[in-house]
Amino acid sequence: MAWKKEAFGTLKNGAEVSKYTLTNENGVSAAFTDLGGVWLEMKVPDKDGKFEDVLLGYDCADRVLNGSGHLGEIVGRNANRIGGAAFTLNGVTYALVINSGKENNLHSGPDFYRDRLWDAQAEETGLGTRITFSLFSPDGDQNYPGNANIAVSYTLTPDNSLKLDYTMTSDEDTIANFTNHAYFNLAGHKAGTILDQKVWIDADTYTIPDEESIPTGELVPVKGTPMDFTELKPIGRDIDADYAPLIWAKGFDHNWVLNHEAGELALSAKAVDEASGRVMEVYTDLPGVQFYTANWLDEEPGKKGAVYNARSGYCFETQYFPDAINKPQFPSPVLKAGEEYRTVTVYHFDLLD
């Protein structure tokens, strides 16, 4: 295993931004930046041994700061949406910034973690080369309570997996619900549409949302609806179905309720590109996954001269359910003071048999 560090730009205050690339013995590589701990590249082979970067992303710090769509970002303290941009915890109501729809908060913005330099440390482990990004988030940051110590590690393993470990502690009760907003296209990040690629999700229900993508609180069976991915199917088969949740979101952008036991690290989703032979499996111990088909990307300038548009990538954002803090029937994203939030997601890259 090997890793390297190189320059990735300079911030307005003069701070240097770095890019870190991990490479395993198979030639598979993954790259990140200490600006937000953003995942920049994922280069894996196809059935003929040809390597392509299958992750949509940027090739300079300025684009990380000014891009749209949250490409490759670590999202927290709360990923996804909080309805009404507010929540009550221990009898105190906390108001967040409205940055989505008429009155909601999305991805804890607009003061995103992608805009900050994280501390970085690379090391060799028994599983492979690991880079850990850490950040101190003070009490009141993004209007959340508690002084929080956050760390996110990426480990590139010999079996071509990228393992993401998230940890956080806080001195007050608070929310901890992190994800990575990586966009994948197994044909290559510049390949365009992903509608022919196939997806499977291990979920019998999903959290049906309202017109502003806030869950109603009801878990709806996917059987008999376009939301059924219990068997591998092309993304494009049902994406334009006459089904209100799809119409409102302009495609798939919904939370599936995963079937595995709470806290169990389990195979939860899979994507297949038959043309290249590439396969990606997603393992997580979290209760939900947001499958998103880049519905709102529009002429987004990417790396290597790429331009990303709607449906040119897809995300598997492992998470607690959207608006879980306001839905007591959902698994809780509350982290108690002095306890540790710890969760794992693995993206495993392989080839069709």
C-alpha positions as CSV (number, residue, x, y, z in Angstrom):
1,M,0.0,0.0,0.0
2,A,1.1,3.6,-0.6
3,W,0.0,7.1,-0.2
4,K,1.1,10.6,-1.4
5,K,0.4,14.2,-0.5
6,E,0.4,17.0,-3.0
7,A,-0.8,20.6,-3.3
8,F,-4.5,21.2,-4.0
9,G,-4.8,25.0,-3.8
10,T,-4.6,28.0,-1.4
11,L,-7.5,29.6,0.5
12,K,-8.0,33.3,0.6
13,N,-6.4,33.5,4.1
14,G,-3.2,31.9,2.6
15,A,-3.8,28.4,4.1
16,E,-2.5,25.6,1.9
17,V,-4.9,22.9,0.9
18,S,-3.6,19.4,0.2
19,K,-4.7,16.3,-1.7
20,Y,-4.0,12.8,-0.4
21,T,-4.0,9.7,-2.7
22,L,-4.1,6.2,-1.4
23,T,-3.2,3.3,-3.7
24,N,-3.4,-0.4,-3.0
25,E,-1.4,-3.3,-4.5
26,N,-4.0,-3.8,-7.2
27,G,-3.5,-0.3,-8.5
28,V,-6.9,0.9,-7.2
29,S,-6.7,4.4,-5.8
30,A,-8.8,6.9,-3.9
31,A,-8.1,10.6,-3.4
32,F,-9.2,13.1,-0.8
33,T,-8.6,16.7,0.3
34,D,-8.2,18.1,3.8
35,L,-10.7,20.8,2.7
36,G,-13.8,19.3,4.1
37,G,-12.4,15.8,4.0
38,V,-13.9,15.6,0.6
39,W,-13.6,12.4,-1.4
40,L,-12.2,13.4,-4.8
41,E,-11.4,10.3,-6.9
42,M,-12.0,6.6,-7.0
43,K,-10.1,4.7,-9.8
44,V,-11.0,1.1,-10.4
45,P,-10.6,-1.3,-13.3
46,D,-13.2,-2.6,-15.7
47,K,-13.6,-6.2,-17.1
48,D,-10.6,-5.5,-19.4
49,G,-8.4,-4.1,-16.8
50,K,-8.8,-0.5,-17.9
51,F,-8.9,2.0,-15.0
52,E,-11.5,4.8,-14.8
53,D,-12.3,7.3,-12.1
54,V,-15.9,6.4,-11.2
55,L,-16.5,9.3,-8.8
56,L,-17.8,12.7,-9.8
57,G,-15.7,15.4,-8.3
58,Y,-13.4,18.4,-8.6
59,D,-9.7,19.0,-9.2
60,C,-9.0,22.2,-7.3
61,A,-9.9,23.7,-3.9
62,D,-11.9,26.6,-5.5
63,R,-14.4,24.2,-7.1
64,V,-14.8,22.4,-3.7
65,L,-15.7,25.7,-2.1
66,N,-18.0,27.0,-4.9
67,G,-19.5,23.9,-6.5
68,S,-23.1,22.8,-6.1
69,G,-24.4,19.3,-5.3
70,H,-22.1,18.5,-2.4
71,L,-19.8,16.2,-4.5
72,G,-17.9,13.8,-2.3
73,E,-18.5,15.9,0.9
74,I,-18.6,14.7,4.5
75,V,-22.0,16.0,5.6
76,G,-22.8,16.8,9.2
77,R,-23.7,17.4,12.0
78,N,-26.9,16.3,10.4
79,A,-27.1,14.9,6.9
80,N,-30.3,15.4,4.8
81,R,-33.2,17.5,5.9
82,I,-34.8,18.8,9.1
83,G,-38.3,20.0,8.6
84,G,-39.1,23.5,9.7
85,A,-35.4,24.1,10.2
86,A,-35.8,23.5,13.9
87,F,-35.8,20.8,16.5
88,T,-36.3,20.5,20.3
89,L,-33.9,18.6,22.5
90,N,-34.2,18.4,26.3
91,G,-36.8,21.1,26.2
92,V,-34.8,23.6,24.2
93,T,-35.7,24.5,20.7
94,Y,-32.8,25.1,18.3
95,A,-33.4,27.1,15.1
96,L,-31.4,26.2,12.0
97,V,-30.8,28.2,8.9
98,I,-33.5,27.8,6.2
99,N,-31.7,26.7,3.1
100,S,-34.1,24.2,1.5
101,G,-37.7,24.7,0.3
102,K,-39.9,27.2,2.1
103,E,-38.7,26.4,5.7
104,N,-36.4,23.5,5.9
105,N,-32.7,22.9,6.6
106,L,-30.6,20.7,4.3
107,H,-27.2,19.1,5.2
108,S,-26.8,21.5,8.2
109,G,-26.0,24.4,5.8
110,P,-25.2,26.9,4.7
111,D,-22.1,26.8,6.9
112,F,-21.0,23.4,5.5
113,Y,-18.1,21.3,6.8
114,R,-16.7,21.3,3.3
115,D,-15.6,24.9,3.8
116,R,-13.2,24.1,6.6
117,L,-9.7,22.7,6.7
118,W,-9.6,19.5,8.6
119,D,-6.6,18.0,10.3
120,A,-5.2,15.0,8.4
121,Q,-3.2,12.0,9.4
122,A,-2.2,9.0,7.1
123,E,-1.1,5.7,8.5
124,E,-0.8,2.0,7.7
125,T,-3.2,-0.4,9.4
126,G,-3.9,-4.1,9.3
127,L,-6.7,-3.4,6.8
128,G,-4.7,-1.1,4.5
129,T,-3.7,2.6,4.2
130,R,-6.0,4.9,6.2
131,I,-6.3,8.7,6.2
132,T,-8.2,10.3,9.0
133,F,-9.6,13.8,8.9
134,S,-10.6,15.4,12.2
135,L,-12.4,18.6,13.1
136,F,-13.4,20.4,16.3
137,S,-17.0,21.8,16.1
138,P,-17.7,24.3,18.9
139,D,-20.9,24.6,20.8
140,G,-23.4,26.6,18.7
141,D,-21.7,25.6,15.4
142,Q,-24.4,25.5,12.7
143,N,-26.7,26.3,15.7
144,Y,-26.2,22.8,17.2
145,P,-25.5,22.3,20.9
146,G,-22.3,20.9,22.3
147,N,-18.6,21.0,21.7
148,A,-18.0,18.2,19.3
149,N,-14.8,16.3,18.3
150,I,-15.4,14.7,14.9
151,A,-13.2,12.2,13.0
152,V,-13.8,10.5,9.6
153,S,-11.4,7.9,8.4
154,Y,-11.1,6.4,4.9
155,T,-9.3,3.1,4.6
156,L,-8.4,1.6,1.2
157,T,-8.2,-2.2,1.6
158,P,-6.5,-4.9,-0.4
159,D,-9.9,-6.2,-1.6
160,N,-10.7,-2.9,-3.3
161,S,-13.0,-1.6,-0.6
162,L,-13.1,1.9,0.8
163,K,-14.1,1.8,4.4
164,L,-15.5,4.9,6.0
165,D,-15.4,5.2,9.8
166,Y,-17.3,8.1,11.4
167,T,-16.8,9.0,15.1
168,M,-18.0,11.9,17.3
169,T,-18.2,12.8,20.9
170,S,-19.8,15.9,22.5
171,D,-20.0,17.4,26.0
172,E,-23.8,18.0,25.5
173,D,-26.6,16.1,24.1
174,T,-26.7,16.8,20.3
175,I,-27.4,15.4,16.9
176,A,-24.9,13.2,15.2
177,N,-25.9,12.0,11.7
178,F,-23.1,12.0,9.2
179,T,-22.9,10.7,5.6
180,N,-20.7,11.1,2.5
181,H,-22.4,12.7,-0.5
182,A,-20.3,10.8,-3.1
183,Y,-21.7,10.5,-6.6
184,F,-20.9,7.4,-8.6
185,N,-20.9,6.5,-12.3
186,L,-19.5,3.0,-12.8
187,A,-18.9,3.8,-16.5
188,G,-16.6,6.6,-15.5
189,H,-17.2,10.1,-14.1
190,K,-17.4,11.6,-17.6
191,A,-19.6,9.0,-19.1
192,G,-22.9,10.8,-18.9
193,T,-26.2,9.1,-18.1
194,I,-26.5,6.4,-15.5
195,L,-30.0,5.3,-16.5
196,D,-28.8,1.9,-17.9
197,Q,-26.9,1.0,-14.8
198,K,-28.7,-1.3,-12.4
199,V,-29.4,-0.9,-8.7
200,W,-30.5,-3.2,-5.8
201,I,-31.5,-1.9,-2.4
202,D,-32.2,-4.2,0.6
203,A,-35.4,-2.3,1.7
204,D,-39.0,-3.3,1.8
205,T,-40.2,0.1,2.8
206,Y,-39.3,3.8,2.4
207,T,-40.0,7.0,4.2
208,I,-42.6,8.6,1.9
209,P,-42.0,12.4,1.8
210,D,-44.1,15.5,1.2
211,E,-43.6,17.9,-1.7
212,E,-40.6,19.4,0.0
213,S,-38.9,16.0,0.7
214,I,-39.7,15.9,4.4
215,P,-40.9,12.5,5.5
216,T,-44.5,12.3,6.6
217,G,-43.5,9.8,9.3
218,E,-45.2,6.9,7.4
219,L,-43.2,3.9,6.2
220,V,-44.6,2.8,2.8
221,P,-44.0,-0.6,1.3
222,V,-42.1,-0.4,-2.0
223,K,-43.8,-3.4,-3.5
224,G,-46.0,-2.4,-6.4
225,T,-44.4,1.0,-6.6
226,P,-41.5,2.5,-8.7
227,M,-39.5,2.6,-5.4
228,D,-39.0,-1.2,-5.5
229,F,-35.3,-2.1,-5.8
230,T,-35.6,-5.4,-4.1
231,E,-34.5,-7.0,-7.4
232,L,-31.7,-5.5,-9.5
233,K,-33.2,-3.2,-12.1
234,P,-32.1,-0.4,-14.4
235,I,-32.2,3.1,-12.8
236,G,-34.1,4.4,-15.8
237,R,-36.9,1.8,-15.8
238,D,-39.1,3.7,-13.3
239,I,-37.4,7.0,-12.8
240,D,-40.0,9.0,-14.8
241,A,-43.0,7.0,-13.6
242,D,-46.3,8.9,-12.9
243,Y,-45.7,8.7,-9.2
244,A,-46.0,11.8,-7.0
245,P,-42.8,11.4,-4.9
246,L,-40.8,10.9,-8.1
247,I,-42.4,13.9,-9.8
248,W,-41.8,16.1,-6.8
249,A,-38.1,15.1,-6.6
250,K,-37.4,15.0,-10.4
251,G,-36.3,11.4,-9.9
252,F,-35.0,9.3,-7.1
253,D,-34.1,11.3,-4.0
254,H,-35.6,9.3,-1.2
255,N,-34.7,7.4,2.0
256,W,-35.0,3.6,2.0
257,V,-35.5,1.8,5.3
258,L,-32.9,-0.9,5.3
259,N,-33.8,-4.5,6.3
260,H,-30.8,-5.4,8.4
261,E,-30.8,-5.4,12.2
262,A,-30.0,-2.2,14.0
263,G,-26.3,-1.7,14.2
264,E,-25.4,-4.7,12.0
265,L,-22.9,-4.0,9.2
266,A,-24.7,-5.5,6.3
267,L,-24.8,-5.5,2.5
268,S,-27.5,-2.9,1.9
269,A,-27.2,-1.8,-1.8
270,K,-25.5,-2.7,-5.0
271,A,-24.9,-1.0,-8.4
272,V,-23.9,-2.7,-11.6
273,D,-22.7,-1.4,-14.9
274,E,-22.9,-4.3,-17.3
275,A,-21.1,-2.6,-20.1
276,S,-17.9,-2.1,-18.1
277,G,-18.4,-5.1,-15.8
278,R,-18.0,-2.9,-12.7
279,V,-19.9,-3.6,-9.5
280,M,-20.2,-1.6,-6.3
281,E,-21.6,-3.0,-3.1
282,V,-22.6,-0.8,-0.2
283,Y,-22.4,-2.0,3.4
284,T,-23.6,0.0,6.3
285,D,-24.7,-0.3,10.0
286,L,-27.0,2.7,9.7
287,P,-30.8,2.3,9.3
288,G,-31.4,4.2,6.1
289,V,-29.9,5.1,2.7
290,Q,-30.8,8.0,0.5
291,F,-30.6,6.9,-3.1
292,Y,-30.2,10.1,-5.2
293,T,-29.9,10.3,-9.0
294,A,-28.3,13.8,-9.3
295,N,-31.6,15.3,-10.3
296,W,-30.5,18.9,-9.7
297,L,-27.0,18.9,-11.2
298,D,-27.0,21.3,-14.1
299,E,-23.9,22.0,-16.2
300,E,-21.7,21.5,-13.1
301,P,-18.0,22.0,-14.0
302,G,-16.1,18.9,-12.8
303,K,-12.5,17.5,-12.9
304,K,-10.6,16.9,-16.1
305,G,-12.9,19.1,-18.1
306,A,-16.0,17.1,-17.2
307,V,-19.5,18.7,-17.1
308,Y,-22.0,17.0,-14.8
309,N,-25.7,17.1,-15.5
310,A,-28.8,15.6,-14.0
311,R,-28.7,11.8,-13.9
312,S,-25.0,11.6,-14.6
313,G,-24.3,10.0,-11.2
314,Y,-26.0,8.6,-8.2
315,C,-25.5,8.6,-4.4
316,F,-25.9,6.1,-1.7
317,E,-26.0,8.3,1.4
318,T,-26.1,6.0,4.4
319,Q,-27.8,7.8,7.3
320,Y,-30.4,8.1,10.0
321,F,-33.7,9.0,8.3
322,P,-34.4,12.6,7.2
323,D,-36.1,14.7,9.9
324,A,-35.6,11.8,12.4
325,I,-35.0,14.4,15.2
326,N,-38.6,15.5,14.7
327,K,-40.1,12.0,14.2
328,P,-40.0,10.0,17.5
329,Q,-41.1,6.8,15.6
330,F,-37.8,6.9,13.6
331,P,-34.4,5.7,14.9
332,S,-33.0,8.6,16.9
333,P,-29.9,10.6,15.8
334,V,-29.4,12.0,19.3
335,L,-25.9,11.6,20.7
336,K,-25.8,11.7,24.5
337,A,-23.2,13.8,26.2
338,G,-20.0,11.7,26.9
339,E,-21.1,8.9,24.6
340,E,-19.5,8.1,21.3
341,Y,-21.2,8.1,17.9
342,R,-19.5,5.4,15.8
343,T,-20.7,4.1,12.4
344,V,-19.2,2.4,9.4
345,T,-20.0,2.4,5.7
346,V,-18.1,0.4,3.1
347,Y,-18.0,0.8,-0.7
348,H,-16.7,-2.4,-2.2
349,F,-15.7,-2.4,-5.9
350,D,-15.6,-5.6,-7.9
351,L,-16.4,-7.1,-11.3
352,L,-19.2,-9.2,-12.6
353,D,-18.5,-12.9,-12.7
